[in-house]
Amino acid sequence: MRMASTERATDIRNYYGFKNYPFAADVRVEDMYKLKSMMEISEGIEFAMQQSMYFAIIGDVGSGKTTALRYSMSRFPSKRYAVINLVGGDYSFIEMMRHTMACLGIFTRTTQQTVMLRSIYEGLGALREDGKTPILCLDEAHLLKIDVYSQLHLLSQQSHQQPKVLPMVICGQEGLFEKLNNYQARPIMSRILNGYNLKSLSQDECIGYVQHQLSTIAGGDPDLFEQTALIAVTQASGGLPRRVNAVCLKALKGAMDCGRRSVTAEDIRLASKDWWQ
């Protein structure tokens, strides 16, 4: 009995009558709050892909880069496109090629760059013969070593056998801009058709996002947060979606602990305090 009581006291879904938990990181694409930036990024990527060129996304931690990327990639039908998802890291170009080969279902022990590139080209060619257009999607690209940028274009290099270039989406934090402007990255920069610098949410966007989470995602009351609380969320989070999620979850828990079913600006203030202070 004691355990059940504890569970009820700490479960915001039951307390507020939610059907699902709001402010989660794994929202389905079809349930996402469609921000203007997401639509513009998606359109930009689509145009760059049509031209077989690159598109870059740069934004701060928690600004919604990966979410925008997920949304954009979902608009490419799997019957016609093959999205190759890579995540950047502090590794060499050889390791980058090995990750690419694994995504293509190619496994080999060789470390010879020419052999590995040929295998990648053959894998991409097989996809095209199957009627699919391959797209390379590189997230966390700011983590790559600068010397990798001097060779990254080789993954999509033209050949006499396959004249089409592999289109690429490059996504990363603000350090990505510095690396792309390094002289070693000129082969990459010359192929970037356009890009997007992802900014924080405006107050109206932030309020719409919170209410969407409460109603569409959680199936609850969109007015559960008082108007002053919604404004406070924008101020406390800096308009960063990931921070919005954390602040709102803590505020919901705080209001519940006080026995209230509405979130106030004071709940937001308490929720935005750093835990280590």
Phi and psi in degrees as GROMACS dihedral restraints (atoms count N, CA, C in turn):
[ dihedral_restraints ]
;  ai    aj    ak    al  type     phi  dphi    fc
    3     4     5     6     1   -64.4    20    10
    4     5     6     7     1   -39.6    20    10
    6     7     8     9     1   -65.1    20    10
    7     8     9    10     1   -42.7    20    10
    9    10    11    12     1   -62.3    20    10
   10    11    12    13     1   -40.3    20    10
   12    13    14    15     1   -62.8    20    10
   13    14    15    16     1   -41.5    20    10
   15    16    17    18     1   -64.2    20    10
   16    17    18    19     1   -41.7    20    10
   18    19    20    21     1   -62.4    20    10
   19    20    21    22     1   -42.6    20    10
   21    22    23    24     1   -64.3    20    10
   22    23    24    25     1   -34.6    20    10
   24    25    26    27     1   -75.5    20    10
   25    26    27    28     1   -17.1    20    10
   27    28    29    30     1  -115.7    20    10
   28    29    30    31     1     3.4    20    10
   30    31    32    33     1  -100.6    20    10
   31    32    33    34     1   101.0    20    10
   33    34    35    36     1   -67.3    20    10
   34    35    36    37     1   -25.3    20    10
   36    37    38    39     1   -64.5    20    10
   37    38    39    40     1   -47.8    20    10
   39    40    41    42     1   -68.9    20    10
   40    41    42    43     1   -40.4    20    10
   42    43    44    45     1   -63.5    20    10
   43    44    45    46     1   -44.3    20    10
   45    46    47    48     1   -93.1    20    10
   46    47    48    49     1    -0.4    20    10
   48    49    50    51     1    74.1    20    10
   49    50    51    52     1    29.2    20    10
   51    52    53    54     1   -75.4    20    10
   52    53    54    55     1   145.7    20    10
   54    55    56    57     1   -82.6    20    10
   55    56    57    58     1   -31.5    20    10
   57    58    59    60     1  -137.8    20    10
   58    59    60    61     1   164.0    20    10
   60    61    62    63     1   -77.0    20    10
   61    62    63    64     1   131.4    20    10
   63    64    65    66     1   -84.3    20    10
   64    65    66    67     1   168.8    20    10
   66    67    68    69     1    59.4    20    10
   67    68    69    70     1    35.7    20    10
   69    70    71    72     1   -89.8    20    10
   70    71    72    73     1   161.3    20    10
   72    73    74    75     1   -85.8    20    10
   73    74    75    76     1   -17.4    20    10
   75    76    77    78     1  -107.8    20    10
   76    77    78    79     1    45.9    20    10
   78    79    80    81     1   -67.8    20    10
   79    80    81    82     1   137.2    20    10
   81    82    83    84     1   -64.2    20    10
   82    83    84    85     1   148.2    20    10
   84    85    86    87     1   -56.3    20    10
   85    86    87    88     1   -42.2    20    10
   87    88    89    90     1   -68.3    20    10
   88    89    90    91     1   -17.0    20    10
   90    91    92    93     1   -99.9    20    10
   91    92    93    94     1    -1.5    20    10
   93    94    95    96     1   -64.0    20    10
   94    95    96    97     1   148.8    20    10
   96    97    98    99     1   -78.2    20    10
   97    98    99   100     1   116.8    20    10
   99   100   101   102     1   -79.6    20    10
  100   101   102   103     1    95.7    20    10
  102   103   104   105     1   -79.7    20    10
  103   104   105   106     1   154.7    20    10
  105   106   107   108     1   -58.8    20    10
  106   107   108   109     1   -40.2    20    10
  108   109   110   111     1   -62.2    20    10
  109   110   111   112     1   -38.7    20    10
  111   112   113   114     1   -62.8    20    10
  112   113   114   115     1   -41.9    20    10
  114   115   116   117     1   -66.4    20    10
  115   116   117   118     1   -42.6    20    10
  117   118   119   120     1   -66.7    20    10
  118   119   120   121     1   -39.7    20    10
  120   121   122   123     1   -64.2    20    10
  121   122   123   124     1   -44.2    20    10
  123   124   125   126     1   -60.4    20    10
  124   125   126   127     1   -44.6    20    10
  126   127   128   129     1   -65.5    20    10
  127   128   129   130     1   -39.4    20    10
  129   130   131   132     1   -64.6    20    10
  130   131   132   133     1   -42.6    20    10
  132   133   134   135     1   -64.1    20    10
  133   134   135   136     1   -44.4    20    10
  135   136   137   138     1   -60.0    20    10
  136   137   138   139     1   -42.3    20    10
  138   139   140   141     1   -66.8    20    10
  139   140   141   142     1   -42.0    20    10
  141   142   143   144     1   -63.9    20    10
  142   143   144   145     1   -39.1    20    10
  144   145   146   147     1   -65.0    20    10
  145   146   147   148     1   -36.5    20    10
  147   148   149   150     1   -63.6    20    10
  148   149   150   151     1   -28.8    20    10
  150   151   152   153     1   -94.7    20    10
  151   152   153   154     1     5.1    20    10
  153   154   155   156     1    56.0    20    10
  154   155   156   157     1    44.9    20    10
  156   157   158   159     1  -125.1    20    10
  157   158   159   160     1  -171.2    20    10
  159   160   161   162     1  -106.0    20    10
  160   161   162   163     1   156.7    20    10
  162   163   164   165     1  -135.2    20    10
  163   164   165   166     1   138.9    20    10
  165   166   167   168     1  -118.3    20    10
  166   167   168   169     1   142.1    20    10
  168   169   170   171     1  -124.5    20    10
  169   170   171   172     1   126.5    20    10
  171   172   173   174     1  -125.4    20    10
  172   173   174   175     1   136.6    20    10
  174   175   176   177     1  -168.2    20    10
  175   176   177   178     1   161.8    20    10
  177   178   179   180     1   -70.5    20    10
  178   179   180   181     1   168.1    20    10
  180   181   182   183     1   -60.2    20    10
  181   182   183   184     1   128.9    20    10
  183   184   185   186     1    79.3    20    10
  184   185   186   187     1    11.5    20    10
  186   187   188   189     1   -82.5    20    10
  187   188   189   190     1    -6.8    20    10
  189   190   191   192     1   100.8    20    10
  190   191   192   193     1    21.3    20    10
  192   193   194   195     1   -61.7    20    10
  193   194   195   196     1   -50.8    20    10
  195   196   197   198     1   -65.1    20    10
  196   197   198   199     1   -36.2    20    10
  198   199   200   201     1   -63.3    20    10
  199   200   201   202     1   -45.5    20    10
  201   202   203   204     1   -62.2    20    10
  202   203   204   205     1   -36.8    20    10
  204   205   206   207     1   -66.9    20    10
  205   206   207   208     1   -44.8    20    10
  207   208   209   210     1   -59.9    20    10
  208   209   210   211     1   -44.8    20    10
  210   211   212   213     1   -63.0    20    10
  211   212   213   214     1   -45.8    20    10
  213   214   215   216     1   -63.7    20    10
  214   215   216   217     1   -44.5    20    10
  216   217   218   219     1   -68.2    20    10
  217   218   219   220     1   -27.6    20    10
  219   220   221   222     1   -68.0    20    10
  220   221   222   223     1   -17.8    20    10
  222   223   224   225     1   -84.6    20    10
  223   224   225   226     1    -2.0    20    10
  225   226   227   228     1   -99.3    20    10
  226   227   228   229     1   107.2    20    10
  228   229   230   231     1   -56.4    20    10
  229   230   231   232     1   134.0    20    10
  231   232   233   234     1   -65.4    20    10
  232   233   234   235     1   -19.7    20    10
  234   235   236   237     1   -74.9    20    10
  235   236   237   238     1   -21.8    20    10
  237   238   239   240     1  -113.7    20    10
  238   239   240   241     1   -18.2    20    10
  240   241   242   243     1  -130.8    20    10
  241   242   243   244     1   149.3    20    10
  243   244   245   246     1  -122.5    20    10
  244   245   246   247     1   106.9    20    10
  246   247   248   249     1   -87.7    20    10
  247   248   249   250     1   122.6    20    10
  249   250   251   252     1  -100.3    20    10
  250   251   252   253     1   106.1    20    10
  252   253   254   255     1   -93.0    20    10
  253   254   255   256     1   120.5    20    10
  255   256   257   258     1  -122.5    20    10
  256   257   258   259     1   150.7    20    10
  258   259   260   261     1  -120.8    20    10
  259   260   261   262     1   127.0    20    10
  261   262   263   264     1   -67.6    20    10
  262   263   264   265     1   160.5    20    10
  264   265   266   267     1  -167.1    20    10
  265   266   267   268     1   179.3    20    10
  267   268   269   270     1   -86.0    20    10
  268   269   270   271     1    64.9    20    10
  270   271   272   273     1  -132.6    20    10
  271   272   273   274     1   172.4    20    10
  273   274   275   276     1   -81.7    20    10
  274   275   276   277     1   172.4    20    10
  276   277   278   279     1   -67.3    20    10
  277   278   279   280     1   -32.7    20    10
  279   280   281   282     1   -60.0    20    10
  280   281   282   283     1   -44.7    20    10
  282   283   284   285     1   -65.7    20    10
  283   284   285   286     1   -38.0    20    10
  285   286   287   288     1   -59.7    20    10
  286   287   288   289     1   -43.6    20    10
  288   289   290   291     1   -64.4    20    10
  289   290   291   292     1   -37.8    20    10
  291   292   293   294     1   -64.8    20    10
  292   293   294   295     1   -39.4    20    10
  294   295   296   297     1   -63.4    20    10
  295   296   297   298     1   -41.2    20    10
  297   298   299   300     1   -63.7    20    10
  298   299   300   301     1   -43.1    20    10
  300   301   302   303     1   -63.1    20    10
  301   302   303   304     1   -40.0    20    10
  303   304   305   306     1   -61.6    20    10
  304   305   306   307     1   -39.7    20    10
  306   307   308   309     1   -64.1    20    10
  307   308   309   310     1   -28.8    20    10
  309   310   311   312     1   -89.3    20    10
  310   311   312   313     1     0.4    20    10
  312   313   314   315     1    77.0    20    10
  313   314   315   316     1    26.2    20    10
  315   316   317   318     1  -110.7    20    10
  316   317   318   319     1   124.6    20    10
  318   319   320   321     1  -128.7    20    10
  319   320   321   322     1   126.9    20    10
  321   322   323   324     1  -153.2    20    10
  322   323   324   325     1   156.1    20    10
  324   325   326   327     1   -93.6    20    10
  325   326   327   328     1    -5.9    20    10
  327   328   329   330     1   -65.2    20    10
  328   329   330   331     1   149.3    20    10
  330   331   332   333     1  -120.9    20    10
  331   332   333   334     1    13.0    20    10
  333   334   335   336     1   -80.8    20    10
  334   335   336   337     1   120.9    20    10
  336   337   338   339     1   -59.1    20    10
  337   338   339   340     1   -43.4    20    10
  339   340   341   342     1   -63.5    20    10
  340   341   342   343     1   -39.6    20    10
  342   343   344   345     1   -66.7    20    10
  343   344   345   346     1   -41.6    20    10
  345   346   347   348     1   -66.9    20    10
  346   347   348   349     1   -42.5    20    10
  348   349   350   351     1   -63.3    20    10
  349   350   351   352     1   -40.8    20    10
  351   352   353   354     1   -62.4    20    10
  352   353   354   355     1   -39.5    20    10
  354   355   356   357     1   -64.7    20    10
  355   356   357   358     1   -39.3    20    10
  357   358   359   360     1   -65.1    20    10
  358   359   360   361     1   -44.8    20    10
  360   361   362   363     1   -60.9    20    10
  361   362   363   364     1   -39.9    20    10
  363   364   365   366     1   -66.4    20    10
  364   365   366   367     1   -39.4    20    10
  366   367   368   369     1   -64.4    20    10
  367   368   369   370     1   -40.6    20    10
  369   370   371   372     1   -67.6    20    10
  370   371   372   373     1   -38.5    20    10
  372   373   374   375     1   -63.1    20    10
  373   374   375   376     1   -37.2    20    10
  375   376   377   378     1   -64.7    20    10
  376   377   378   379     1   -37.4    20    10
  378   379   380   381     1   -64.3    20    10
  379   380   381   382     1   -42.6    20    10
  381   382   383   384     1   -66.3    20    10
  382   383   384   385     1   -37.9    20    10
  384   385   386   387     1   -65.1    20    10
  385   386   387   388     1   -25.8    20    10
  387   388   389   390     1   -84.0    20    10
  388   389   390   391     1     5.3    20    10
  390   391   392   393     1    86.4    20    10
  391   392   393   394     1    14.1    20    10
  393   394   395   396     1  -113.3    20    10
  394   395   396   397     1   144.1    20    10
  396   397   398   399     1   -97.2    20    10
  397   398   399   400     1   116.6    20    10
  399   400   401   402     1   -77.4    20    10
  400   401   402   403     1   143.6    20    10
  402   403   404   405     1  -131.7    20    10
  403   404   405   406     1   127.7    20    10
  405   406   407   408     1   -94.0    20    10
  406   407   408   409     1   122.1    20    10
  408   409   410   411     1  -115.8    20    10
  409   410   411   412     1   110.5    20    10
  411   412   413   414     1  -110.5    20    10
  412   413   414   415     1   107.5    20    10
  414   415   416   417     1   -95.0    20    10
  415   416   417   418     1   160.5    20    10
  417   418   419   420     1    54.2    20    10
  418   419   420   421     1    39.0    20    10
  420   421   422   423     1   -67.3    20    10
  421   422   423   424     1   -19.9    20    10
  423   424   425   426     1   -66.3    20    10
  424   425   426   427     1   -16.2    20    10
  426   427   428   429     1   -81.2    20    10
  427   428   429   430     1   -13.9    20    10
  429   430   431   432     1   -68.4    20    10
  430   431   432   433     1   145.6    20    10
  432   433   434   435     1   -65.9    20    10
  433   434   435   436     1   149.0    20    10
  435   436   437   438     1   -63.8    20    10
  436   437   438   439     1   -32.5    20    10
  438   439   440   441     1   -70.4    20    10
  439   440   441   442     1   -19.9    20    10
  441   442   443   444     1   -67.8    20    10
  442   443   444   445     1   -32.1    20    10
  444   445   446   447     1   -65.8    20    10
  445   446   447   448     1   -24.9    20    10
  447   448   449   450     1   -74.7    20    10
  448   449   450   451     1   -14.4    20    10
  450   451   452   453     1  -120.5    20    10
  451   452   453   454     1    -9.1    20    10
  453   454   455   456     1   -57.2    20    10
  454   455   456   457     1   -33.4    20    10
  456   457   458   459     1   -65.1    20    10
  457   458   459   460     1   -17.9    20    10
  459   460   461   462     1   -64.8    20    10
  460   461   462   463     1   -24.7    20    10
  462   463   464   465     1   -64.8    20    10
  463   464   465   466     1   -24.2    20    10
  465   466   467   468     1  -119.1    20    10
  466   467   468   469     1    17.6    20    10
  468   469   470   471     1   -60.4    20    10
  469   470   471   472     1   141.8    20    10
  471   472   473   474     1   -71.3    20    10
  472   473   474   475     1   154.2    20    10
  474   475   476   477     1  -140.6    20    10
  475   476   477   478     1   164.9    20    10
  477   478   479   480     1   -65.4    20    10
  478   479   480   481     1   -33.3    20    10
  480   481   482   483     1   -76.4    20    10
  481   482   483   484     1   -33.7    20    10
  483   484   485   486     1  -132.4    20    10
  484   485   486   487     1    95.6    20    10
  486   487   488   489     1   -70.4    20    10
  487   488   489   490     1   -18.2    20    10
  489   490   491   492     1   -79.8    20    10
  490   491   492   493     1   137.6    20    10
  492   493   494   495     1   -86.3    20    10
  493   494   495   496     1   142.5    20    10
  495   496   497   498     1   -72.6    20    10
  496   497   498   499     1   113.7    20    10
  498   499   500   501     1   -67.0    20    10
  499   500   501   502     1   150.2    20    10
  501   502   503   504     1  -140.0    20    10
  502   503   504   505     1   140.6    20    10
  504   505   506   507     1  -113.8    20    10
  505   506   507   508     1   125.2    20    10
  507   508   509   510     1  -114.8    20    10
  508   509   510   511     1   123.6    20    10
  510   511   512   513     1  -130.1    20    10
  511   512   513   514     1   134.7    20    10
  513   514   515   516     1  -171.2    20    10
  514   515   516   517     1   177.4    20    10
  516   517   518   519     1   -75.8    20    10
  517   518   519   520     1  -179.1    20    10
  519   520   521   522     1   -61.1    20    10
  520   521   522   523     1   -23.4    20    10
  522   523   524   525     1   -63.3    20    10
  523   524   525   526     1   -19.2    20    10
  525   526   527   528     1   -62.5    20    10
  526   527   528   529     1   -37.6    20    10
  528   529   530   531     1   -60.6    20    10
  529   530   531   532     1   -41.8    20    10
  531   532   533   534     1   -64.5    20    10
  532   533   534   535     1   -42.2    20    10
  534   535   536   537     1   -68.0    20    10
  535   536   537   538     1   -37.0    20    10
  537   538   539   540     1   -68.2    20    10
  538   539   540   541     1   -24.8    20    10
  540   541   542   543     1   -89.8    20    10
  541   542   543   544     1    -0.3    20    10
  543   544   545   546     1   -71.9    20    10
  544   545   546   547     1   145.9    20    10
  546   547   548   549     1   -60.1    20    10
  547   548   549   550     1   -27.3    20    10
  549   550   551   552     1   -70.3    20    10
  550   551   552   553     1   -18.9    20    10
  552   553   554   555     1   -94.9    20    10
  553   554   555   556     1     9.4    20    10
  555   556   557   558     1   -57.8    20    10
  556   557   558   559     1   -36.5    20    10
  558   559   560   561     1   -61.7    20    10
  559   560   561   562     1   -31.9    20    10
  561   562   563   564     1   -75.8    20    10
  562   563   564   565     1   -49.1    20    10
  564   565   566   567     1   -58.3    20    10
  565   566   567   568     1   -34.1    20    10
  567   568   569   570     1   -68.3    20    10
  568   569   570   571     1   -16.8    20    10
  570   571   572   573     1  -102.2    20    10
  571   572   573   574     1    -6.8    20    10
  573   574   575   576     1   -80.3    20    10
  574   575   576   577     1   112.0    20    10
  576   577   578   579     1   -73.2    20    10
  577   578   579   580     1   -40.6    20    10
  579   580   581   582     1  -162.1    20    10
  580   581   582   583     1   174.4    20    10
  582   583   584   585     1  -156.0    20    10
  583   584   585   586     1  -179.0    20    10
  585   586   587   588     1  -145.4    20    10
  586   587   588   589     1   128.4    20    10
  588   589   590   591     1   -98.2    20    10
  589   590   591   592     1   104.2    20    10
  591   592   593   594     1   -76.3    20    10
  592   593   594   595     1   122.1    20    10
  594   595   596   597     1  -101.2    20    10
  595   596   597   598     1   173.9    20    10
  597   598   599   600     1   -69.7    20    10
  598   599   600   601     1   159.8    20    10
  600   601   602   603     1   -69.9    20    10
  601   602   603   604     1   144.3    20    10
  603   604   605   606     1   -74.4    20    10
  604   605   606   607     1   171.1    20    10
  606   607   608   609     1   -61.5    20    10
  607   608   609   610     1   -43.8    20    10
  609   610   611   612     1   -63.2    20    10
  610   611   612   613     1   -41.4    20    10
  612   613   614   615     1   -65.0    20    10
  613   614   615   616     1   -41.3    20    10
  615   616   617   618     1   -63.6    20    10
  616   617   618   619     1   -44.6    20    10
  618   619   620   621     1   -62.9    20    10
  619   620   621   622     1   -45.1    20    10
  621   622   623   624     1   -61.4    20    10
  622   623   624   625     1   -38.9    20    10
  624   625   626   627     1   -64.1    20    10
  625   626   627   628     1   -46.0    20    10
  627   628   629   630     1   -62.4    20    10
  628   629   630   631     1   -47.2    20    10
  630   631   632   633     1   -65.9    20    10
  631   632   633   634     1   -33.9    20    10
  633   634   635   636     1   -64.5    20    10
  634   635   636   637     1   -42.1    20    10
  636   637   638   639     1   -62.4    20    10
  637   638   639   640     1   -41.8    20    10
  639   640   641   642     1   -69.9    20    10
  640   641   642   643     1   -40.8    20    10
  642   643   644   645     1   -92.4    20    10
  643   644   645   646     1   -60.7    20    10
  645   646   647   648     1   -69.7    20    10
  646   647   648   649     1   -44.9    20    10
  648   649   650   651     1   -79.3    20    10
  649   650   651   652     1   -51.2    20    10
  651   652   653   654     1   -88.0    20    10
  652   653   654   655     1   -19.3    20    10
  654   655   656   657     1    71.4    20    10
  655   656   657   658     1    30.9    20    10
  657   658   659   660     1  -114.4    20    10
  658   659   660   661     1  -159.7    20    10
  660   661   662   663     1   -82.2    20    10
  661   662   663   664     1   119.3    20    10
  663   664   665   666     1   -68.5    20    10
  664   665   666   667     1   -15.9    20    10
  666   667   668   669     1  -101.3    20    10
  667   668   669   670     1    20.3    20    10
  669   670   671   672     1   -62.5    20    10
  670   671   672   673     1   -32.2    20    10
  672   673   674   675     1   -90.4    20    10
  673   674   675   676     1   125.9    20    10
  675   676   677   678     1   -62.6    20    10
  676   677   678   679     1   156.4    20    10
  678   679   680   681     1   -57.3    20    10
  679   680   681   682     1   -42.2    20    10
  681   682   683   684     1   -65.2    20    10
  682   683   684   685     1   -30.8    20    10
  684   685   686   687     1   -69.8    20    10
  685   686   687   688     1   -39.3    20    10
  687   688   689   690     1   -61.9    20    10
  688   689   690   691     1   -41.7    20    10
  690   691   692   693     1   -65.3    20    10
  691   692   693   694     1   -40.1    20    10
  693   694   695   696     1   -64.7    20    10
  694   695   696   697     1   -32.7    20    10
  696   697   698   699     1   -60.9    20    10
  697   698   699   700     1   -45.4    20    10
  699   700   701   702     1   -59.1    20    10
  700   701   702   703     1   -44.8    20    10
  702   703   704   705     1   -68.2    20    10
  703   704   705   706     1   -41.3    20    10
  705   706   707   708     1   -73.5    20    10
  706   707   708   709     1   -30.6    20    10
  708   709   710   711     1   -93.2    20    10
  709   710   711   712     1   -15.2    20    10
  711   712   713   714     1    69.1    20    10
  712   713   714   715     1    13.9    20    10
  714   715   716   717     1    76.2    20    10
  715   716   717   718     1    15.0    20    10
  717   718   719   720     1   -91.0    20    10
  718   719   720   721     1   118.1    20    10
  720   721   722   723     1   -51.1    20    10
  721   722   723   724     1   -42.0    20    10
  723   724   725   726     1   -64.2    20    10
  724   725   726   727     1   -38.3    20    10
  726   727   728   729     1   -70.9    20    10
  727   728   729   730     1   -36.1    20    10
  729   730   731   732     1   -58.0    20    10
  730   731   732   733     1   -46.5    20    10
  732   733   734   735     1   -57.4    20    10
  733   734   735   736     1   -47.3    20    10
  735   736   737   738     1   -65.2    20    10
  736   737   738   739     1   -45.7    20    10
  738   739   740   741     1   -62.9    20    10
  739   740   741   742     1   -43.6    20    10
  741   742   743   744     1   -67.2    20    10
  742   743   744   745     1   -40.4    20    10
  744   745   746   747     1   -63.1    20    10
  745   746   747   748     1   -44.0    20    10
  747   748   749   750     1   -65.5    20    10
  748   749   750   751     1   -37.4    20    10
  750   751   752   753     1   -66.9    20    10
  751   752   753   754     1   -40.2    20    10
  753   754   755   756     1   -61.6    20    10
  754   755   756   757     1   -42.8    20    10
  756   757   758   759     1   -65.2    20    10
  757   758   759   760     1   -40.7    20    10
  759   760   761   762     1   -64.4    20    10
  760   761   762   763     1   -43.4    20    10
  762   763   764   765     1   -64.8    20    10
  763   764   765   766     1   -39.2    20    10
  765   766   767   768     1   -63.5    20    10
  766   767   768   769     1   -42.9    20    10
  768   769   770   771     1   -62.2    20    10
  769   770   771   772     1   -26.5    20    10
  771   772   773   774     1   -89.6    20    10
  772   773   774   775     1     0.0    20    10
  774   775   776   777     1    78.8    20    10
  775   776   777   778     1    21.2    20    10
  777   778   779   780     1  -108.7    20    10
  778   779   780   781     1   154.4    20    10
  780   781   782   783     1  -113.4    20    10
  781   782   783   784     1    21.1    20    10
  783   784   785   786     1  -139.3    20    10
  784   785   786   787     1   148.6    20    10
  786   787   788   789     1  -101.7    20    10
  787   788   789   790     1   129.5    20    10
  789   790   791   792     1  -105.4    20    10
  790   791   792   793     1   171.2    20    10
  792   793   794   795     1   -62.8    20    10
  793   794   795   796     1   -32.5    20    10
  795   796   797   798     1   -65.8    20    10
  796   797   798   799     1   -36.2    20    10
  798   799   800   801     1   -62.3    20    10
  799   800   801   802     1   -39.0    20    10
  801   802   803   804     1   -67.1    20    10
  802   803   804   805     1   -40.8    20    10
  804   805   806   807     1   -60.4    20    10
  805   806   807   808     1   -46.1    20    10
  807   808   809   810     1   -67.7    20    10
  808   809   810   811     1   -37.4    20    10
  810   811   812   813     1   -70.1    20    10
  811   812   813   814     1   -25.5    20    10
  813   814   815   816     1   -90.5    20    10
  814   815   816   817     1    -1.4    20    10
  816   817   818   819     1   -70.6    20    10
  817   818   819   820     1   138.7    20    10
  819   820   821   822     1   -69.6    20    10
  820   821   822   823     1   133.6    20    10
  822   823   824   825     1   -67.3    20    10
  823   824   825   826     1   -22.8    20    10
  825   826   827   828     1   -87.7    20    10
  826   827   828   829     1    -2.7    20    10
